[in-house]
Amino acid sequence: MKKKLYRSQSKKMISGVLGGLSDYVGIDATLLRILFVILLLTTAFFPFGLIYVAMVFLVPNEGDVR
């Protein structure tokens, strides 16, 4: 079965991007969120904040993935 990237509806804090990414990569969502916040703060929000906002609009919701 092919893996699909989606925004999670069950593991969501803000929009579900990191919850869906954690399912895709296969690691815990909390660990991924902590890593994301550390990277976000150390890079002054620019690249990771921009990538997150882009993923909110580009990655489909969990129910929309086929």
N, C-alpha and C positions, 0 to 999 in steps of 0.2 A: 504494500500500500504506500502510496506517495504522500509525503508530508506536505501540509499546506500551512502557510502563515496566515493568521487571522487575529482579530482583536477579541480577546476573551470576554465573555459576559459573566462568567462565574468567578474569575480571579482578577476583577478589575478594581483599581483604586481611583483612577482618574478617567481613563478612556479604554483601558484593557490592552493597550499596546504591549506593555511589558509582561502581562499575564499570558498573552498569546505567544510572545517571543520565548517565554520560559517553556511553554509546551513544545514549541518547535525545536528549541535547542536541547531540551531535556534536563534542565536544572531547576532548582527551586525558585519560585517567583520572588520570594523575599530576598534571597541572595542576589538575584539580578537587579532588584530595585535598589538595594544598598550600593552595589557596584555602579549603577547608573547615577545615583545621587553623588557619589564620590567623583566620578568622571565629570559630571555636570558642574560641580563646584570648582574643580581644579582647572577646567578649561574655560572658565568665565561664561558659562551657559551657551556660548555660540554654537559649536558644531553639534553637540548632543541635543541641545534644546531645539535647534532647527530640524534635526533628523526626527526627533520625537513628534513635533508638530506636523511634519510631512507625512509620517507614518499614520497619524490620526486620520488624515484625509485619503491616503492611498491604500491602506490595508483594510480589507473588508471585515465586517462583523462575523462572529462565529457562525451564526445562522445563515449567512449569505454565501459561505464557502461551499463549493460543490466538488 
